[in-house]
Amino acid sequence: MGKETSRQLDTEDNHSYRMEAIGVLSGLRYLNKIQWKGTVTWYLDKKSIITTYASIDKLRGPYWTKQRDKDVWEAIIKEKQTWGNRVTLKWVKGHATEGKTHKGVYTPGKTWEECTPQEQANIIVDQIADTAYTKVTHNLRADTLQTHDKGHVWMKQQHTDTPANQCWGRVTGDWRSQIAEQIRVNDTKNKLRKPGTVRRGDT
């Protein structure tokens, strides 16, 4: 997996939920590429990804409308059609060696020796990801992901004051809230382009 690059809407957010989903997608695609015929047990520390993976191909109507990162999950749906029941996602506690405070009570983390093999692997993978992020040379182009037949919503936006830099960005989050937020962003940009408007940095 590498960094993601695309001409996203201003309201598109590269959050941990999206990154974890891209990780699952990248892994399944790689295993398909090497023609892995066995089963896969995938451990990850984000329960919401496991929940979404189990139900994503069944989402319809308002449930699909509210689903985040539709472009990535559409591609995962395609992979699920290939893998069938050969993939199992399981939760593992993240950062198991780090302590936490709950309601004023501090609970120390585990020692390395106390961690399960899955917890140890999770810590190592996080460290690799932190290092690789600054060195990776391959980019994910979200606009090349396979799409699904659930319908798409696109919005036009302008990245600079030059008309040639206008582009269409796909609304991949909750359609209603992201569209409303993108309209507010676009309106603000249009107001700032009007002559006589004071912009940040002007004296």
C-alpha positions as CSV (number, residue, x, y, z in Angstrom):
1,M,0.0,0.0,0.0
2,G,1.1,3.6,-0.6
3,K,-0.1,7.1,-0.1
4,E,-3.4,8.0,-1.6
5,T,-3.5,10.8,-4.2
6,S,-6.5,12.1,-6.0
7,R,-8.3,15.3,-6.8
8,Q,-10.6,15.0,-3.9
9,L,-13.3,17.4,-2.8
10,D,-12.2,19.8,0.0
11,T,-14.6,18.0,2.4
12,E,-12.9,14.6,1.7
13,D,-11.0,13.4,4.8
14,N,-8.2,10.9,4.8
15,H,-9.0,9.5,8.3
16,S,-8.0,6.3,10.0
17,Y,-11.2,4.5,8.9
18,R,-10.4,5.1,5.3
19,M,-6.8,4.2,5.6
20,E,-7.6,0.9,7.4
21,A,-10.1,0.1,4.6
22,I,-7.5,0.8,1.9
23,G,-5.1,-1.5,3.8
24,V,-7.6,-4.4,3.6
25,L,-8.3,-3.7,0.0
26,S,-4.6,-3.6,-0.9
27,G,-3.9,-6.8,0.9
28,L,-6.7,-8.7,-0.7
29,R,-5.7,-7.4,-4.1
30,Y,-2.1,-8.5,-3.6
31,L,-3.2,-12.0,-2.5
32,N,-5.3,-12.2,-5.6
33,K,-2.4,-11.1,-7.7
34,I,-0.2,-14.0,-6.4
35,Q,-3.2,-16.3,-6.8
36,W,-3.4,-17.3,-3.1
37,K,-5.9,-20.2,-2.9
38,G,-6.1,-20.6,0.9
39,T,-8.0,-18.8,3.6
40,V,-7.1,-15.4,5.1
41,T,-7.4,-14.4,8.7
42,W,-6.8,-10.6,9.0
43,Y,-6.2,-9.0,12.3
44,L,-6.8,-5.2,12.7
45,D,-7.5,-2.9,15.6
46,K,-10.5,-1.0,14.2
47,K,-13.8,-2.7,15.0
48,S,-15.8,-0.5,12.7
49,I,-13.9,-1.9,9.7
50,I,-14.8,-5.4,10.7
51,T,-18.5,-4.4,11.2
52,T,-18.6,-2.7,7.8
53,Y,-16.9,-5.5,6.0
54,A,-19.5,-8.0,7.3
55,S,-22.4,-5.9,6.0
56,I,-21.2,-3.7,3.2
57,D,-22.5,-5.7,0.3
58,K,-25.9,-5.7,1.8
59,L,-26.3,-2.0,2.4
60,R,-29.1,-0.4,0.5
61,G,-31.1,2.9,0.5
62,P,-30.3,5.4,3.4
63,Y,-27.8,3.0,4.9
64,W,-25.6,3.2,1.7
65,T,-26.3,7.0,1.5
66,K,-24.7,7.5,4.9
67,Q,-21.7,5.1,4.3
68,R,-18.3,6.8,4.3
69,D,-15.6,6.2,1.7
70,K,-17.9,4.6,-0.9
71,D,-15.2,4.5,-3.5
72,V,-13.0,2.2,-1.4
73,W,-15.8,0.0,-0.1
74,E,-17.2,-0.5,-3.6
75,A,-13.8,-2.0,-4.6
76,I,-13.9,-4.1,-1.5
77,I,-17.3,-5.4,-2.5
78,K,-15.8,-6.6,-5.8
79,E,-13.0,-8.4,-3.9
80,K,-15.5,-10.1,-1.6
81,Q,-17.3,-11.5,-4.6
82,T,-13.9,-13.2,-5.5
83,W,-13.0,-14.3,-2.0
84,G,-16.4,-15.5,-0.8
85,N,-16.1,-16.9,2.8
86,R,-12.3,-17.4,2.7
87,V,-11.6,-14.1,4.5
88,T,-12.1,-13.5,8.2
89,L,-11.4,-10.2,9.9
90,K,-10.7,-10.3,13.6
91,W,-10.1,-7.6,16.1
92,V,-6.8,-7.2,18.0
93,K,-6.1,-4.6,20.6
94,G,-4.0,-1.7,19.2
95,H,-1.1,-0.2,21.1
96,A,-1.3,-2.9,23.7
97,T,1.9,-1.8,25.5
98,E,0.5,1.7,26.1
99,G,-1.3,2.5,29.3
100,K,-4.7,4.3,29.4
101,T,-6.7,6.4,31.8
102,H,-10.4,5.8,32.3
103,K,-12.5,7.9,34.7
104,G,-9.3,9.0,36.4
105,V,-7.9,5.5,36.9
106,Y,-4.7,4.6,35.0
107,T,-4.2,1.1,33.8
108,P,-0.6,0.3,32.6
109,G,-0.1,-1.4,29.3
110,K,1.3,-4.9,28.7
111,T,4.9,-5.7,28.6
112,W,6.1,-7.0,25.2
113,E,6.3,-10.5,26.6
114,E,2.7,-10.3,27.8
115,C,1.4,-9.3,24.4
116,T,-0.2,-12.0,22.2
117,P,1.5,-12.7,18.8
118,Q,-1.3,-10.7,17.1
119,E,-0.8,-7.7,19.4
120,Q,3.0,-7.8,18.8
121,A,2.4,-7.9,15.1
122,N,0.0,-5.0,15.3
123,I,2.7,-2.9,17.0
124,I,5.3,-3.8,14.5
125,V,3.0,-3.0,11.5
126,D,2.2,0.4,13.0
127,Q,5.9,1.2,13.3
128,I,6.5,0.1,9.7
129,A,3.5,2.2,8.5
130,D,4.9,5.3,10.3
131,T,8.3,4.8,8.6
132,A,6.9,3.9,5.2
133,Y,4.6,6.9,5.1
134,T,7.5,9.3,4.6
135,K,9.4,7.1,2.1
136,V,6.7,5.5,0.0
137,T,6.8,6.2,-3.7
138,H,3.7,4.4,-5.0
139,N,0.4,6.3,-4.9
140,L,-3.2,5.0,-4.8
141,R,-5.4,6.7,-7.4
142,A,-8.9,6.5,-6.0
143,D,-10.4,7.4,-9.3
144,T,-9.1,4.0,-10.7
145,L,-10.9,1.9,-8.2
146,Q,-13.6,-0.4,-9.5
147,T,-17.1,1.0,-9.0
148,H,-20.4,-0.6,-8.1
149,D,-24.0,-0.1,-9.3
150,K,-25.3,1.7,-6.2
151,G,-25.1,5.2,-7.8
152,H,-22.6,8.0,-7.6
153,V,-22.8,11.7,-6.7
154,W,-20.2,14.2,-8.1
155,M,-19.7,17.9,-7.4
156,K,-17.7,20.5,-9.3
157,Q,-15.1,22.5,-7.5
158,Q,-12.2,24.9,-8.3
159,H,-8.8,24.3,-6.7
160,T,-7.4,27.8,-7.7
161,D,-8.6,31.0,-9.3
162,T,-7.8,29.6,-12.7
163,P,-10.9,28.2,-14.5
164,A,-8.7,25.5,-16.1
165,N,-8.2,24.0,-12.6
166,Q,-11.9,23.2,-12.2
167,C,-12.6,19.5,-11.7
168,W,-15.3,17.1,-10.6
169,G,-14.8,15.3,-7.2
170,R,-16.8,12.3,-6.1
171,V,-18.9,12.6,-2.9
172,T,-17.8,9.4,-1.1
173,G,-19.1,10.2,2.4
174,D,-22.6,10.7,3.8
175,W,-24.2,12.3,0.7
176,R,-26.5,14.7,2.6
177,S,-24.0,16.1,5.1
178,Q,-20.9,16.2,2.7
179,I,-22.9,17.9,0.0
180,A,-24.1,20.6,2.4
181,E,-20.6,21.1,3.7
182,Q,-19.1,21.2,0.2
183,I,-21.7,23.9,-0.8
184,R,-20.6,26.0,2.2
185,V,-17.0,25.6,1.2
186,N,-17.7,26.5,-2.4
187,D,-19.8,29.6,-1.4
188,T,-16.9,30.8,0.8
189,K,-14.4,30.4,-2.0
190,N,-16.7,32.3,-4.4
191,K,-17.0,35.2,-1.9
192,L,-13.3,35.4,-1.4
193,R,-12.8,35.7,-5.2
194,K,-14.9,38.8,-5.4
195,P,-12.9,42.1,-5.9
196,G,-12.2,44.0,-2.7
197,T,-12.4,40.9,-0.5
198,V,-9.7,40.8,2.2
199,R,-7.9,37.4,2.1
200,R,-5.8,35.9,4.8
201,G,-2.3,37.2,4.6
202,D,-3.3,40.6,3.1
203,T,-2.0,43.7,4.9
